[in-house]
Amino acid sequence: MPSKINLLICVFILHLWAVNSVTGQNVGVYEIKKGDFSVKVTNYGARIISVFLPDKHGETGDVVLGYDTIEEYKNDTTSFGALLGRVANRIGGAQFTMNGTLYKLVANDGVNTLHGGIKGFSRVVWNVSKYQQDGPYPHITLTYHSADGEEGFPGDLLVSVTYALKNPYKLSVVMKAKALNKATPVNLAQHSYWNLGGHNSGNILSNVVQIFASHITPVDQSLIPTGEISPVKNTPYNFLKPREVGSQIKELQSGYDINYVVDSTEKMKPVAIVYDEKSGRVMDVQASAPGVQFYTANSLNQKGKGGYVYQPHAALCFETQGFPDAVNHPNFPPTIVTPGKAYVHKMLYTFSITKYWNSY
């Protein structure tokens, strides 16, 4: 009997060693909470995996799409809740030239690079450096060291993201990066799929949306920007005045998936507002980035939490970001980060409840 116990202990120790030798840290789930407002995060991909808040009836519900287990996130192809990098969105031809040197990246979207490559930052284990579950400032900070040459990108890069809850019903996201030894492109983005009616409440086509952007960056057939900056006036992309997501979506091939040029030049810019009439929930998005990818989950067909199957348009994403493929378009705001100059990207989600939509 003692020998069997010792054998089991040895197997368990070897298992822990194997996990830690591969990841450097175990994968876990961490909750930050303020009253009836709570957010759960996993250090696998620095992902937001749930956001619970009340509706106009006082019922608390989860308003982001996701899965029940970490294993499902490891097999995920949707980037549910992930922190994307080293460069979110697309890089055309999976390459760019910087200071006369051609860098060839890992292509994972046809001939292009999407969301940093095959692993990017969404399929790696982050280190939990700070964690306060509740109290006056519930927050969690996760860090990751991206090595020189990872996915083809030059230089070592230290990255961090802090998720924090503030009153009343505010979720702050602060993304930072520091180039250690070489200049490198950096474009971090938070990729939660939002459905304010609840993750399992159906499509978001009746959601009322306002986007504070009068221009977009048009794309070609493979969703690579052409380099133009075009007005949204007289197009289905015009959300300068609040309207339902589904009101003009049939004029598009499958739905919205485009980068908007945010109008404001303030450090923290008003980006978008979303209203779900059935729940009464409102989400106000602000950010420091110059662009935002508005995406309506056009090809989604995925079994998620509780076995619910998420269908196309089951959620919407507001991925605040630098412009896609900026490394290949000199007229776009630069995304190159050099040693000694920090990258900081801030977001603020403010949630509220209302019975009626008011134009902003």
Wavefront OBJ file of the C-alpha trace (Angstrom):
o trace
v 0.000 0.000 0.000
v 2.719 2.582 0.870
v 4.519 1.823 -2.385
v 1.344 2.564 -4.393
v 0.885 5.874 -2.563
v 4.511 6.806 -3.225
v 4.058 5.877 -6.876
v 0.973 8.102 -7.139
v 2.828 10.983 -5.498
v 5.718 10.576 -7.935
v 3.338 10.549 -10.913
v 1.612 13.690 -9.612
v 4.947 15.477 -9.107
v 6.075 14.495 -12.606
v 2.777 15.811 -13.994
v 3.272 19.172 -12.262
v 6.859 19.335 -13.513
v 5.704 18.612 -17.060
v 3.029 21.317 -16.917
v 5.385 23.903 -15.483
v 8.250 23.024 -17.825
v 6.007 23.609 -20.844
v 4.028 26.645 -19.722
v 6.096 28.196 -16.938
v 2.845 28.552 -14.988
v -0.367 26.624 -14.537
v -3.441 27.793 -16.386
v -6.086 29.161 -14.052
v -9.302 31.163 -13.856
v -9.357 34.403 -11.856
v -12.397 36.437 -10.836
v -12.525 40.148 -10.087
v -15.727 41.370 -8.491
v -17.601 44.468 -7.316
v -21.014 43.624 -5.908
v -23.180 42.167 -8.696
v -20.567 43.061 -11.336
v -17.934 40.385 -11.962
v -15.418 39.444 -14.623
v -13.546 36.160 -14.993
v -10.195 35.970 -16.756
v -7.894 33.109 -17.655
v -4.153 33.469 -18.115
v -4.420 31.245 -21.183
v -4.365 33.969 -23.836
v -5.127 36.646 -21.195
v -8.780 36.077 -22.080
v -11.959 37.544 -20.637
v -14.170 34.478 -20.246
v -17.238 35.977 -18.543
v -18.762 39.350 -17.661
v -21.762 39.240 -15.321
v -23.945 42.300 -14.728
v -27.623 42.990 -14.061
v -30.313 43.888 -16.584
v -33.307 46.239 -16.197
v -35.205 43.510 -14.335
v -32.398 43.034 -11.817
v -31.442 39.670 -13.311
v -27.691 39.074 -13.573
v -26.403 37.534 -16.798
v -23.203 36.758 -18.676
v -22.774 39.069 -21.685
v -19.715 37.599 -23.439
v -19.488 34.471 -25.570
v -17.107 31.716 -24.549
v -16.680 28.165 -23.289
v -17.093 26.190 -20.085
v -13.579 24.702 -19.950
v -9.990 25.768 -20.529
v -9.521 22.821 -22.899
v -12.155 24.327 -25.193
v -10.281 27.630 -25.207
v -7.116 25.758 -26.192
v -8.955 24.411 -29.265
v -10.653 27.735 -29.989
v -10.502 29.225 -33.497
v -12.635 32.290 -32.766
v -10.303 34.171 -30.371
v -13.129 34.433 -27.814
v -12.096 37.046 -25.234
v -8.421 36.935 -26.172
v -5.697 39.558 -25.919
v -4.406 39.692 -29.499
v -0.820 40.422 -30.538
v 1.994 40.945 -31.332
v -0.026 42.563 -34.134
v -3.804 42.162 -34.057
v -5.797 42.004 -37.285
v -4.108 41.353 -40.638
v -0.706 41.904 -42.211
v -0.844 41.540 -45.985
v 1.367 38.891 -47.562
v 2.625 37.924 -44.079
v 5.543 40.297 -44.464
v 6.730 43.876 -44.043
v 9.876 45.923 -44.549
v 11.381 47.985 -41.756
v 14.606 49.991 -41.995
v 15.478 48.216 -45.236
v 15.035 44.698 -43.836
v 12.286 42.366 -45.061
v 10.599 40.397 -42.286
v 8.647 37.301 -43.265
v 5.989 36.256 -40.791
v 3.979 33.102 -40.193
v 0.995 33.034 -42.572
v -2.159 31.686 -40.922
v -4.919 33.375 -42.954
v -4.257 32.299 -46.512
v -1.104 34.196 -47.504
v -1.628 36.755 -44.738
v -0.898 36.929 -41.010
v -3.921 37.242 -38.727
v -3.822 38.207 -35.032
v -0.092 37.656 -34.668
v 0.258 34.228 -36.276
v -0.574 30.630 -35.426
v -0.111 31.132 -31.669
v 0.056 34.891 -31.381
v -0.612 35.994 -27.811
v -3.968 34.193 -27.562
v -2.524 30.654 -27.460
v 0.197 31.155 -24.865
v 0.178 31.084 -21.068
v 0.599 34.501 -19.429
v 2.125 35.117 -16.015
v -0.157 36.498 -13.298
v 1.889 39.288 -11.720
v -0.825 41.071 -9.694
v -4.234 39.946 -8.499
v -6.817 41.522 -6.204
v -10.172 39.755 -6.327
v -12.337 42.414 -4.658
v -12.134 45.475 -2.442
v -11.878 49.076 -3.648
v -9.767 48.170 -6.714
v -10.365 44.634 -8.023
v -7.811 43.941 -10.746
v -5.522 41.433 -12.382
v -2.316 42.065 -14.310
v -0.935 39.461 -16.706
v 2.449 39.598 -18.431
v 4.096 37.820 -21.328
v 7.613 37.847 -22.794
v 7.494 37.490 -26.578
v 10.901 36.293 -27.786
v 12.907 37.691 -30.685
v 11.788 35.894 -33.866
v 8.501 34.623 -32.437
v 6.083 34.235 -35.381
v 8.744 36.085 -37.429
v 8.603 39.381 -35.513
v 11.879 41.079 -34.590
v 13.068 41.754 -31.045
v 12.139 40.756 -27.527
v 8.920 42.322 -26.299
v 7.510 42.552 -22.775
v 3.716 42.786 -22.778
v 1.181 43.319 -20.009
v -2.577 43.732 -19.684
v -4.479 44.891 -16.612
v -8.184 44.262 -16.214
v -9.758 46.332 -13.433
v -13.258 47.094 -12.153
v -14.301 50.609 -11.252
v -17.551 52.156 -10.042
v -20.168 52.206 -11.343
v -20.010 49.172 -13.660
v -16.798 50.112 -15.420
v -14.250 47.670 -16.831
v -10.838 49.145 -17.567
v -8.360 47.428 -19.892
v -4.793 48.743 -20.050
v -2.429 47.102 -22.545
v 1.283 47.915 -22.451
v 4.350 46.766 -24.360
v 8.062 47.500 -24.170
v 10.551 46.666 -26.936
v 13.754 45.468 -25.263
v 16.329 45.410 -28.034
v 14.859 45.997 -31.514
v 12.163 48.084 -33.135
v 9.058 46.014 -33.800
v 5.418 46.481 -34.837
v 2.935 46.282 -31.958
v -0.853 46.436 -32.165
v -2.636 44.892 -29.189
v -6.404 44.391 -29.137
v -9.010 42.911 -26.803
v -11.298 40.496 -28.657
v -14.386 39.862 -26.524
v -17.610 38.911 -28.294
v -20.420 40.933 -26.693
v -24.119 40.161 -26.524
v -25.756 42.483 -23.998
v -28.905 40.380 -23.986
v -26.873 37.467 -22.642
v -24.392 35.159 -24.340
v -27.194 32.693 -25.198
v -29.894 35.188 -26.194
v -29.692 34.868 -29.976
v -28.480 37.421 -32.517
v -27.569 41.086 -32.004
v -29.268 42.429 -35.156
v -31.776 44.451 -33.118
v -29.047 46.066 -31.010
v -28.822 49.821 -31.546
v -25.266 50.948 -32.276
v -23.564 54.291 -32.628
v -19.935 54.501 -33.826
v -18.094 57.795 -33.512
v -16.216 57.469 -36.785
v -16.939 59.125 -40.117
v -14.370 57.104 -42.122
v -13.291 53.504 -42.666
v -10.235 51.822 -44.195
v -11.655 49.818 -47.164
v -10.313 46.321 -47.820
v -9.753 44.005 -50.761
v -11.123 40.473 -51.246
v -8.800 39.049 -48.571
v -9.688 41.801 -46.070
v -6.372 43.619 -46.480
v -6.684 47.436 -46.454
v -6.256 49.108 -49.831
v -4.603 52.107 -48.183
v -7.589 54.381 -48.777
v -9.493 56.202 -46.058
v -13.106 56.534 -47.195
v -16.158 58.333 -45.756
v -19.040 56.286 -44.380
v -21.618 58.777 -45.633
v -24.254 57.151 -47.861
v -22.933 53.644 -47.113
v -24.142 50.793 -44.852
v -21.121 51.547 -42.643
v -22.603 54.802 -41.390
v -23.384 54.539 -37.668
v -22.805 58.196 -36.858
v -26.451 58.270 -35.778
v -27.762 55.364 -33.669
v -29.481 52.593 -35.634
v -30.061 48.862 -35.458
v -27.183 46.616 -36.535
v -29.475 44.678 -38.872
v -31.035 47.708 -40.554
v -28.606 47.675 -43.514
v -26.630 44.485 -42.983
v -28.222 42.802 -46.035
v -26.404 45.310 -48.234
v -23.129 43.675 -47.186
v -21.842 40.279 -48.218
v -22.107 38.672 -44.767
v -21.940 41.405 -42.139
v -19.645 43.999 -40.629
v -15.906 43.370 -40.434
v -14.135 46.670 -41.044
v -11.791 49.130 -39.344
v -13.295 52.509 -38.474
v -11.176 55.647 -38.147
v -12.244 57.129 -34.815
v -13.005 60.838 -35.200
v -11.780 62.229 -31.894
v -8.134 63.164 -31.322
v -8.476 63.082 -27.530
v -6.284 60.689 -25.553
v -9.353 58.719 -24.477
v -11.759 58.806 -27.408
v -15.472 58.016 -27.529
v -15.606 54.950 -29.787
v -19.053 53.354 -29.726
v -22.268 52.820 -27.789
v -24.454 49.691 -27.904
v -28.007 49.360 -26.561
v -30.010 46.154 -26.134
v -33.689 47.021 -25.680
v -34.794 43.674 -24.219
v -32.295 43.724 -21.339
v -31.971 47.497 -21.115
v -28.191 47.130 -20.984
v -25.991 49.802 -22.538
v -22.253 49.497 -23.241
v -20.178 52.625 -23.850
v -16.693 52.054 -25.282
v -13.817 54.519 -25.016
v -10.201 53.962 -26.029
v -6.889 55.635 -26.798
v -6.346 53.810 -30.115
v -7.002 55.522 -33.486
v -9.158 52.737 -34.931
v -11.770 50.138 -34.071
v -12.676 46.936 -35.872
v -16.446 46.492 -35.850
v -17.198 42.802 -36.330
v -20.571 41.048 -36.172
v -19.411 37.406 -35.873
v -20.445 36.746 -39.464
v -19.381 33.131 -39.868
v -19.788 31.947 -36.281
v -21.040 28.403 -35.792
v -19.620 27.252 -32.499
v -20.776 25.269 -29.489
v -20.206 27.413 -26.429
v -21.154 27.781 -22.773
v -23.769 25.340 -21.526
v -23.800 23.617 -24.906
v -25.463 26.616 -26.553
v -24.571 26.871 -30.247
v -23.537 30.386 -31.265
v -24.767 31.217 -34.767
v -23.740 34.031 -37.172
v -24.376 37.481 -35.673
v -24.621 36.060 -32.142
v -22.333 38.837 -30.921
v -20.530 42.001 -31.874
v -16.911 43.008 -31.316
v -15.355 46.421 -30.921
v -11.621 45.750 -31.230
v -9.954 49.123 -30.642
v -6.613 49.056 -32.409
v -4.050 50.593 -34.700
v -5.062 50.326 -38.347
v -4.752 46.856 -39.932
v -1.657 46.284 -42.098
v -0.279 49.652 -40.962
v 3.280 48.330 -41.430
v 2.638 48.280 -45.200
v 0.820 51.634 -45.457
v 2.956 54.695 -44.650
v -0.151 56.923 -44.647
v -1.633 55.006 -41.677
v -0.740 55.913 -38.067
v 2.548 54.118 -37.286
v 2.556 50.954 -35.162
v 6.339 50.562 -34.780
v 7.572 50.557 -31.189
v 11.242 51.289 -30.541
v 13.330 50.492 -27.442
v 12.907 53.222 -24.857
v 9.449 54.235 -26.073
v 6.544 52.477 -24.357
v 3.368 51.325 -26.065
v 0.169 52.000 -24.115
v -3.362 51.208 -25.273
v -6.245 51.962 -22.889
v -9.889 50.913 -23.084
v -12.839 51.675 -20.842
v -16.161 49.828 -20.993
v -18.954 51.590 -19.105
v -22.152 49.604 -18.575
v -25.503 51.068 -17.591
v -29.211 50.265 -17.708
v -31.943 52.284 -19.407
v -35.531 51.699 -20.510
v -35.246 53.953 -23.555
v -32.492 54.714 -26.039
v -31.287 58.306 -26.007
v -29.284 59.678 -28.913
v -25.828 60.834 -27.890
l 1 2 3 4 5 6 7 8 9 10 11 12 13 14 15 16 17 18 19 20 21 22 23 24 25 26 27 28 29 30 31 32 33 34 35 36 37 38 39 40 41 42 43 44 45 46 47 48 49 50 51 52 53 54 55 56 57 58 59 60 61 62 63 64 65 66 67 68 69 70 71 72 73 74 75 76 77 78 79 80 81 82 83 84 85 86 87 88 89 90 91 92 93 94 95 96 97 98 99 100 101 102 103 104 105 106 107 108 109 110 111 112 113 114 115 116 117 118 119 120 121 122 123 124 125 126 127 128 129 130 131 132 133 134 135 136 137 138 139 140 141 142 143 144 145 146 147 148 149 150 151 152 153 154 155 156 157 158 159 160 161 162 163 164 165 166 167 168 169 170 171 172 173 174 175 176 177 178 179 180 181 182 183 184 185 186 187 188 189 190 191 192 193 194 195 196 197 198 199 200 201 202 203 204 205 206 207 208 209 210 211 212 213 214 215 216 217 218 219 220 221 222 223 224 225 226 227 228 229 230 231 232 233 234 235 236 237 238 239 240 241 242 243 244 245 246 247 248 249 250 251 252 253 254 255 256 257 258 259 260 261 262 263 264 265 266 267 268 269 270 271 272 273 274 275 276 277 278 279 280 281 282 283 284 285 286 287 288 289 290 291 292 293 294 295 296 297 298 299 300 301 302 303 304 305 306 307 308 309 310 311 312 313 314 315 316 317 318 319 320 321 322 323 324 325 326 327 328 329 330 331 332 333 334 335 336 337 338 339 340 341 342 343 344 345 346 347 348 349 350 351 352 353 354 355 356 357 358 359 360
